[in-house]
Amino acid sequence: MPNERGAGRTLAAIDGKEWGVAWFRRRKEPIRGGGRPADRADLEHLAEFVRSRRGVEGYIEPRTTVTETTVLLVAHDGEWTRRRVDSPETARRFAHQLAMPIYDIRLMGYPQRMRDYNARQKRRPAS
């Protein structure tokens, strides 16, 4: 029996009534990353990290289906922190205001000193 209600739909019978079921419905709004949006506290945390450590570089991590755009800050010894930002442009403006170098993580990759720091933290005895 041809579907008279349009392509991409089929009929389903529930309680004796037929209902149209959309298989590939277009969403009105794009799916955003999970979690909360960036806020002022995130930028304050990042600024405090830069002020309290030396040799800090920033890395912009792109938005994914799971998270919003984030900035990863890595200090000279590999210590790092990550926080949400509104956009890559916001991250660049933030870095410019603090005279901090900033890179795109997709082009540069994660710095070795960060991986070394994580490995040192794993070897550290629990206190």
Secondary structure, DSSP 8 states (H G I E B T S, - for coil): ---TT-TTEEEEEETTEEEEEESS---SS----SS----HHHHHHHHHHHHHSSS-EEEEE---SSS--EEEEE-TTS-EEEEE-S-HHHHHHHHHHTT--EEEHHHH---HHHHHHHHHHHHS---
